């Protein structure tokens, strides 16, 4: 009970952490400082079984979906992606999911036996990719483990029912995560026995290919978790009615086939934290009610002890599953070192019970969760909270994180902003690993780290010092072009400035500081000039005879024309974030627009400024298109704080102190506070979805201030005027002035253009 109370306290605190003790934990809230340099613990060796790892940094598994040929053979994209991190100094790399249940778990294989997952089975021609991967990582002194999964089970893609006429599977009959109306059927004991044999063969093949160890994914509610957690495994007969049995048999088979010295790592959650997240009432909803009796923390610790006896050498551990997805995938708003309390519990248990691996050495515990800040990671190791630190997204943001930290160049580390647009959302939408702030991630095979010097040196003007403008200007100048960067305000950063105002956007503030550092480095070049407080004039640009002009000046907030607007106090969200005093006299605030800007502004107003907040959104879903983890995090903690969410609602008028709203109240309107299910992409049909009717109700919301957050519109007027005036031989339009998007789209366009111009 003590442990359960601690988990509940942690889950509750993640939403209002700026008021709690998280600011003082493990070095602070996550600033890119170097107070503890040199990082003696981070860059010290450690033994896993009998394998020595050169430092304490583990690259976390970021699923290598679509980084393979259709047979599953790792391709050049996947190899170069890992080689970049090995070259960057990571001690231990881990791959993303590699299923060993093709033909059994129908969600992991496409029709015609195609695979979007890398495979180490199916055909021996797949092995060559793994051999090349191992050899390439070893060339840089890094080790690499292959992550095996028995399958996805209930969290697999239910399209297998439409494309192959096969149901998803699970340990017991469980609702599918994506479409809960579709059941995931119970696997037979014979099928489970086959998966175990597949694991043994995969381990033997991995060892023969030169891979350095096996990494089992027993976390997040994937099939291994479903079989080893009574929340999902409710079998009454057969040997796997014992929820520990499948995991223990799996490890025994791997140990038998791979030998005593081959490292085995296990990814586990100390608790699903579902009861702690949703409470007694929340766990009564149809999609969750079967999952009440999950592993307790004591049961998990006992299971881990038994796993060690069977051959596991190392664990990484945190909290949560898909149904509270923001826990195992911490968004930018969660505090640095958010799961260090979890790794400490495991460390203390192992020490007090003298748990030693079969190799006769202590079992390392890897901490995970917002540890991409060198001082925070070093503090955790020095304090003994963990033995290694796992960095996933930080290593996508900067493949050279380790080399830069080791050299004390912390200010040069490109920080993760926690948006999860390129790393997580891309998977859902059918892409491969990418990164919003690092446009080379996932494109290492086509974008060189250092583009060659320009053969023809050009005189280039860049209009707008947001992410796109800064990154283009910096790279183009490094290639030898003469660059002048124009910014109409007195600051660089563009939309990142407003985006970094809320305390939960501290990662954005780190990114803003990184952009400023990039500008300062560029200013040291003789061929770069920054012109602030300068609004460009097309005639002046034309007279300067630039060879190329790059427009990257951003978009404009959309304004609404609504009856009675003259009677109400209104403001754009971006203006309010820059001028919080505009909300001082307002107690009740209504936000029009439930996208990410509207919801982050609401969170900021509620938690930091203590306002009474409601959000009005026309669509059925808030933050449609935003990563499930980030979306769930904001909605969950807004609900806990009492923010009112009105979906399928539109503003029809304003009056003095009132917002007039028409809301659809039909039965089919989705629950706006549903955080246990994702929103399906537009191209995935759900024939079982409830239809939304047309019954509406007129509401009057008290409002001292109306905040508009209905999105940005592309503003290409200056670019089109420049094109018509023929101001330069080459003109380009990137960023929001070309296509309204996110940081991901802006940096990707800037990188590609700067590398090729």
ROKE-475857 format. One record per residue (C-alpha): x, y, z; residue in three letters. Coordinates in steps of 0.5 Angstrom, whole numbers, plus 2048, in hexadecimal, padded with zeros to 3 digits. Layout:
residues N
XYZALA
...
This chain:
residues 757
800800800UNK
806805801UNK
8098047FAUNK
8028057F7UNK
80180B7FBUNK
80880E7F9UNK
80680C7F1UNK
7FF8107F2UNK
8038167F5UNK
8088167EFUNK
8028157EAUNK
7FE81B7EDUNK
80481F7EDUNK
80681F7E6UNK
8018247E4UNK
8028297E9UNK
80A8287EAUNK
80C82F7EAUNK
8098307F1UNK
80C8297F4UNK
8128277F6UNK
8148247EFUNK
81882B7EDUNK
81D8297F2UNK
81E8227F0UNK
82481F7EDUNK
8278267EBUNK
82182A7E9UNK
81B82A7E4UNK
8208297DEUNK
82482E7DCUNK
82A82D7D8UNK
82F82F7DDUNK
83682C7DEUNK
83782D7E5UNK
83A8267E7UNK
83E8267E1UNK
8438217E0UNK
83D81C7E0UNK
8418177E4UNK
83C8127E5UNK
8388127DEUNK
83F8117DBUNK
84180B7DFUNK
8418047DDUNK
83C7FE7DFUNK
83B7F77DEUNK
8357F37DCUNK
8367EC7DDUNK
83D7EC7DAUNK
83C7F17D5UNK
8407F87D7UNK
83C7FE7D4UNK
8408047D4UNK
83C8097D7UNK
8358097DBUNK
83180C7D5UNK
82C8077D2UNK
8288097CBUNK
8218087CDUNK
81D8047C7UNK
8198087C2UNK
8168037BEUNK
8198037B7UNK
8138027B4UNK
8138037ACUNK
81B8027ADUNK
81B7FC7A9UNK
81A7F87A3UNK
8137F57A2UNK
8167EF7A4UNK
8187F27AAUNK
8207F27A9UNK
8237F97ACUNK
8247FE7A6UNK
8298037A6UNK
8258087A9UNK
8258047AFUNK
82C8037AFUNK
82E80A7AEUNK
82980C7B4UNK
82D8087B9UNK
8348097B6UNK
8338107B8UNK
83180F7BFUNK
83780A7C0UNK
83C80F7BDUNK
8388147C1UNK
83B8107C7UNK
83580C7CAUNK
8388077CEUNK
8328027CDUNK
82D8027C7UNK
8267FF7C7UNK
8227FD7C1UNK
81B7FE7C0UNK
8167F97C1UNK
8177F37BDUNK
8117EE7BDUNK
8127E67BEUNK
80B7E57BDUNK
80A7E57B5UNK
8047E17B3UNK
8027E17BAUNK
8007E87BCUNK
7FD7EA7B6UNK
7FE7F27B7UNK
8067F17B6UNK
8057EF7AFUNK
8027F27A9UNK
7FF7EE7A3UNK
8037EA79FUNK
8087E97A5UNK
80B7F07A4UNK
80E7F37AAUNK
80E7FB7ADUNK
8127F87B3UNK
8197F67B2UNK
81A7EE7B2UNK
81F7E97B4UNK
81B7E37B2UNK
8177E17ACUNK
81D7E17A7UNK
8257E07A8UNK
8267E67A4UNK
8237EA7AAUNK
8297E97AEUNK
82E7ED7A9UNK
82B7F37ABUNK
82C7F17B3UNK
8337EF7B2UNK
8357F67AEUNK
8317FA7B4UNK
8357F67B9UNK
83C7F77B6UNK
83B7FF7B4UNK
8398007BBUNK
83F7FC7BEUNK
8438017BAUNK
8428067BEUNK
8438037C5UNK
83B8027C6UNK
8377FC7C8UNK
8307FA7C5UNK
82A7F67C8UNK
8257F47C3UNK
81E7F57C6UNK
8197EF7C5UNK
8127EF7C7UNK
80D7E97C7UNK
8087EE7C3UNK
8047F37C4UNK
7FD7F07C6UNK
7F87F57C8UNK
7FC7FB7C6UNK
7FD7F87BFUNK
7FA7FB7B9UNK
7F37F87B8UNK
7F37F97B1UNK
7F57F27B1UNK
7EE7F17B1UNK
7EC7F47ABUNK
7F27F37A7UNK
7F37EB7A9UNK
7ED7EA7ACUNK
7F17E87B3UNK
7EF7EA7B9UNK
7F47EE7BEUNK
7F77E97C4UNK
7F87EA7CBUNK
7F97E67D1UNK
7F27E67D3UNK
7EC7E97CFUNK
7EE7F07CFUNK
7EB7F67CCUNK
7F07F97C6UNK
7F37FF7C8UNK
7F18037C2UNK
7EA8017C1UNK
7E87FE7C7UNK
7E27FB7C4UNK
7E67F67C0UNK
7E87F07C5UNK
7EF7ED7C6UNK
7EF7E67C6UNK
7F27E17CBUNK
7F87DE7C8UNK
7F97D67C9UNK
7FE7D37CEUNK
8017D07C7UNK
8027D77C4UNK
8057DA7CAUNK
80A7D47CAUNK
80C7D57C3UNK
80D7DC7C5UNK
8127DA7CAUNK
8167D67C5UNK
8167DB7C0UNK
8197E07C6UNK
81F7DA7C7UNK
8207DA7BFUNK
8207E27BFUNK
8257E27C4UNK
82A7DD7C1UNK
82A7E17BBUNK
82B7E77BEUNK
8317E57C2UNK
8347E27BBUNK
8337E87B8UNK
8377EC7BDUNK
8327EF7C0UNK
8347F07C8UNK
82D7EE7CBUNK
8267ED7CCUNK
8217F27CEUNK
81A7F07D0UNK
8147F57CFUNK
8107F37D5UNK
80D7FA7D6UNK
8077FF7D4UNK
8027F97D3UNK
8057F67CDUNK
8047EE7CDUNK
80A7EC7D2UNK
8077F17D7UNK
8007EE7D5UNK
8027E77D7UNK
8067E97DDUNK
8017EE7E0UNK
7FA7EC7E3UNK
7F77F27E1UNK
7F77EF7DAUNK
7F87E87DBUNK
7F27E57DEUNK
7F37DE7DCUNK
7F07D87E1UNK
7F37D27DEUNK
7FA7D07DBUNK
8017D17DDUNK
8007D97DBUNK
7FB7DA7E0UNK
8017DB7E4UNK
8027E27E2UNK
80A7E27E3UNK
80B7DB7DFUNK
80B7DE7D8UNK
8107E37DAUNK
8157DE7DEUNK
8147D97D8UNK
8167DE7D3UNK
81C7E07D7UNK
81E7D97D8UNK
81E7D77D1UNK
8227DD7CFUNK
8277DB7D4UNK
8277D47D2UNK
8287D67CAUNK
82D7DC7CBUNK
8317D97D1UNK
8337DC7D8UNK
8377E27D6UNK
8327E57D1UNK
82F7EB7D4UNK
8277EB7D5UNK
8247F27D6UNK
81D7F37D8UNK
8187F97D8UNK
8137F97DDUNK
80E7FE7E0UNK
80E7FE7E8UNK
8067FF7E7UNK
8018007E2UNK
7FF8067E6UNK
7F88057E3UNK
7F48057EAUNK
7F980B7EDUNK
7F780F7E6UNK
7F080E7E5UNK
7ED80C7ECUNK
7E88087EEUNK
7E280B7EAUNK
7E780C7E4UNK
7E98057E4UNK
7E18037E3UNK
7E18067DCUNK
7E08007D7UNK
7E78007D4UNK
7EB8007DAUNK
7E67FC7DFUNK
7EA7F57DEUNK
7F07F87DFUNK
7EF7FA7E7UNK
7F47F47EAUNK
7FA7F67E7UNK
8017F37EAUNK
8027F77F1UNK
8097FA7F2UNK
80B7F47F7UNK
8097EF7F1UNK
80D7F27ECUNK
8137F27F1UNK
8127EB7F2UNK
8117EA7EAUNK
8187ED7E9UNK
81B7E97EEUNK
8197E37EBUNK
81B7E67E4UNK
8227E77E7UNK
8227DF7E9UNK
8207DD7E2UNK
8267E27DFUNK
8247E97DEUNK
82A7ED7DFUNK
8277F47DFUNK
8217F87DFUNK
81E7FF7DDUNK
8188017E1UNK
8138067E1UNK
80B8077E2UNK
8058067DDUNK
8028037D7UNK
7FE8057D1UNK
7F88077D4UNK
7FC80D7D8UNK
80180E7D2UNK
8048147D5UNK
8078107DBUNK
80C80B7D7UNK
80C8117D1UNK
80D8177D6UNK
80C81E7D2UNK
80F8247D3UNK
80B8267D9UNK
80D8217DDUNK
8138227E2UNK
81A8207E1UNK
81C8197E4UNK
8158187E5UNK
8168107E6UNK
81C8117EBUNK
81880F7F1UNK
8168097EDUNK
81D8067EBUNK
81F8087F3UNK
8198037F5UNK
81C7FE7F1UNK
8237FF7F3UNK
8217FF7FAUNK
81E7F87F9UNK
8247F57F6UNK
8287F77FBUNK
8247F5801UNK
8237EE7FEUNK
82A7ED7FBUNK
8287EC7F4UNK
82E7EA7F0UNK
82E7E87E9UNK
8307E17E7UNK
8367E47E4UNK
8387E67ECUNK
8377ED7EBUNK
8327F27EDUNK
82C7F37E9UNK
82C7FA7E6UNK
8267FF7E6UNK
8258047E0UNK
82180A7E2UNK
81D80D7DCUNK
8198137DBUNK
81B81A7DAUNK
8228197DBUNK
82581D7D5UNK
8288227D9UNK
82F8207DBUNK
82F8237E2UNK
8298207E4UNK
82B8197E1UNK
83281A7E5UNK
82F81B7EBUNK
82A8157EBUNK
8308117EAUNK
8348147EFUNK
82E8137F4UNK
82E80C7F3UNK
82780D7F0UNK
8298087EAUNK
82F8057E7UNK
82D8077E0UNK
82980D7DCUNK
82580C7D6UNK
8248117D1UNK
8208107CBUNK
81D8167C8UNK
82381B7CBUNK
8278167C6UNK
8238177C0UNK
82381F7C2UNK
82B81F7C2UNK
82E8187C0UNK
83581B7C3UNK
83281C7CAUNK
8378187CDUNK
83D81B7C9UNK
83B8227CBUNK
8398207D2UNK
84081D7D3UNK
8438237D0UNK
8408287D4UNK
83C82B7CEUNK
83582B7D2UNK
8338317CEUNK
83482E7C8UNK
82F8287C9UNK
8298297C5UNK
8238287CAUNK
81D8237C9UNK
8178287CAUNK
8128227CCUNK
80D8237C6UNK
80E81B7C4UNK
80C81D7BDUNK
81181A7B9UNK
8138157BEUNK
80C8127C0UNK
8078157BBUNK
80B8137B5UNK
80A80C7B7UNK
80280C7B8UNK
8028107B1UNK
80680B7ADUNK
80D80E7AEUNK
81480C7B1UNK
8188107B6UNK
8198177B5UNK
81A81D7BAUNK
8178247BAUNK
81D8277BCUNK
8228237B8UNK
8208227B1UNK
82681D7B0UNK
8238187B4UNK
8208127B0UNK
8238167AAUNK
82B8147ABUNK
82B8107A5UNK
8298167A1UNK
82B81C7A5UNK
83381D7A6UNK
83581F7ADUNK
8398257AAUNK
8368277A3UNK
83C82879FUNK
83F83079DUNK
83A833798UNK
83E833791UNK
83B839790UNK
83B83E795UNK
834842795UNK
832849799UNK
82B84779DUNK
82684A7A0UNK
8228477A6UNK
81B84A7A8UNK
8198487AFUNK
81D8457B5UNK
81983F7B7UNK
81B8387B7UNK
81B8387AFUNK
81F83E7AEUNK
82483D7B3UNK
8268367B1UNK
8268387AAUNK
82A83E7ABUNK
82F83A7B0UNK
8308347ABUNK
8318387A5UNK
83683D7A8UNK
83A8377AAUNK
83A8357A3UNK
83D83B7A1UNK
83783F79EUNK
8378477A1UNK
8308477A5UNK
82C84D7A8UNK
82784B7ADUNK
8218507ADUNK
81C8507B3UNK
8178557B4UNK
8178557BCUNK
81D8567C1UNK
81D84E7C2UNK
81F8487BFUNK
81B8417C0UNK
8148437BCUNK
80E83F7BFUNK
81383B7C4UNK
8138417C8UNK
80C8417C9UNK
80C8397CAUNK
81183A7CFUNK
80D83E7D4UNK
8098397D8UNK
80D8357DDUNK
80C82E7DBUNK
80F8317D4UNK
8168317D7UNK
81882C7D2UNK
8168327CDUNK
81A8377D1UNK
8208327D0UNK
81F8327C9UNK
81E83A7C8UNK
82583A7CCUNK
8288357C7UNK
82683A7C1UNK
8298407C4UNK
82F83C7C5UNK
82F83A7BEUNK
82E8417BCUNK
8348447C0UNK
83883E7BDUNK
8368417B6UNK
8388487B8UNK
83F8467B9UNK
83F8447B1UNK
84284A7ADUNK
83C8487A8UNK
8368497ACUNK
83284F7AFUNK
82C84F7B3UNK
8288557B2UNK
8228567B8UNK
81D85B7B8UNK
81D85B7B1UNK
81785A7ADUNK
8198597A5UNK
81785D7A0UNK
816859799UNK
81985F795UNK
81F85F79AUNK
820858799UNK
820858792UNK
82585E792UNK
82A85A796UNK
82A855790UNK
82A84E795UNK
82B848791UNK
826845795UNK
82084779AUNK
81D84279FUNK
8178447A2UNK
8168417A9UNK
8128467ACUNK
80C8417AFUNK
8058427AFUNK
7FF8467B2UNK
7FA8447B7UNK
7F38437B5UNK
7EE8487B7UNK
7E78477B8UNK
7E184C7B6UNK
7DC84B7BBUNK
7D584F7BDUNK
7D68537C3UNK
7DE8537C3UNK
7DE85A7C4UNK
7DB8597CBUNK
7E08547CEUNK
7E78547CFUNK
7EB8507CAUNK
7F284E7C9UNK
7F68497C5UNK
7F98437C9UNK
8008457C6UNK
7FF84C7C9UNK
7FD84A7CFUNK
8038457D0UNK
80884B7CFUNK
8038507D3UNK
80184C7D9UNK
7FE8537DDUNK
7F98537D8UNK
7F584D7DCUNK
7F78507E3UNK
7F08537E4UNK
7EC84D7E1UNK
7EA8477E5UNK
7E68437E0UNK
7E98427D9UNK
7E683F7D3UNK
7EB83C7CEUNK
7E883B7C7UNK
7EC8367C3UNK
7EE82F7C7UNK
7F582E7C3UNK
7FB82D7C6UNK
7FC8357C7UNK
7F58357CAUNK
7F68307CFUNK
7FD8327D1UNK
7FB8397D2UNK
7F58367D6UNK
7FA8327DAUNK
7FE8387DBUNK
7F883C7DDUNK
7F68377E2UNK
7FC8347E6UNK
80083B7E6UNK
7FC8417E5UNK
7F683D7E9UNK
7F083F7E5UNK
7EA83C7E3UNK
7EA8397DCUNK
7E68367D7UNK
7E88347D0UNK
7E38347CAUNK
7E582F7C4UNK
7E182E7BEUNK
7E38277BCUNK
7E28217C0UNK
7E98207C3UNK
7ED8257C6UNK
7F48257C3UNK
7F38217BEUNK
7F981F7BAUNK
7FE8207C0UNK
80281A7C3UNK
7FD8167C8UNK
8028167CDUNK
80281E7CDUNK
7FB81E7CCUNK
7F981A7D2UNK
7FE81D7D6UNK
7FB8247D5UNK
7F38227D5UNK
7F481D7DCUNK
7F78237E0UNK
7F38287DDUNK
7ED8247E0UNK
7F08237E6UNK
7F182A7E7UNK
7EA82C7E5UNK
7EB82E7DEUNK
7E482E7DAUNK
7E582B7D3UNK
7DF82C7CEUNK
7E08287C8UNK
7DB8287C2UNK
7DA82F7C4UNK
7DA8367C0UNK
7DA83D7C2UNK
7D48407BFUNK
7D58477C3UNK
7D884B7C8UNK
7D48507CDUNK
7D78547D3UNK
7DA84F7D8UNK
7D78497D4UNK
7D98447CEUNK
7D38417CBUNK
7D483A7C9UNK
7D08357C5UNK
7D282E7C7UNK
7D08277C4UNK
7CD8237CAUNK
7CC81D7C5UNK
7CE8167C8UNK
7D38157C3UNK
7D781B7C5UNK
7DE8187C8UNK
7E08197CFUNK
7E581F7CFUNK
7E881C7D5UNK
7EA8157D2UNK
7F18147D3UNK
7F180C7D3UNK
7F080C7CBUNK
7F480F7C5UNK
7F18137C0UNK
7F180F7B9UNK
7F58127B3UNK
7F08147AEUNK
7F280F7A9UNK
7F08097AEUNK
7E88087AEUNK
7E58067B4UNK
7DE8037B1UNK
7DC8027B9UNK
7DD8097BBUNK
7D780C7BEUNK
7D38117B9UNK
7D38187BCUNK
7CB81B7BBUNK
7C98227BAUNK
7C68247C1UNK
7C982A7C4UNK
7C882F7CAUNK
7C98367CBUNK
7CE8387D0UNK
7D083F7D4UNK
7D783E7D7UNK
7DA8447DBUNK
7E08477D8UNK
7E484D7DBUNK
7E984B7D5UNK
7E88487CFUNK
7EE8457CCUNK
7EF8437C5UNK
7F383C7C3UNK
7F083A7BCUNK
7F78397B9UNK
7FB83C7B4UNK
7FA83E7ADUNK
80083E7A8UNK
8028457A6UNK
80584479FUNK
80484B79DUNK
80B84E79DUNK
80E84879AUNK
809848794UNK
80A850793UNK
81284F793UNK
81084978EUNK
80C84E78AUNK
81285478BUNK
81784F788UNK
81B85178EUNK
82184C78EUNK
823846789UNK
82184178EUNK
81B842793UNK
81983D798UNK
81383C79DUNK
8148387A4UNK
8118377AAUNK
80A83A7ACUNK
80A83F7A7UNK
80A8397A2UNK
8068347A6UNK
8038347ACUNK
80682F7B0UNK
80A82D7B6UNK
81282E7B8UNK
8138277B5UNK
81182A7AEUNK
8148307AFUNK
81B82D7B0UNK
81B8287ABUNK
81982D7A6UNK
81F8317A8UNK
82482B7A9UNK
8238297A2UNK
82383079EUNK
8298327A2UNK
82D82B7A0UNK
82B82C799UNK
82B834797UNK
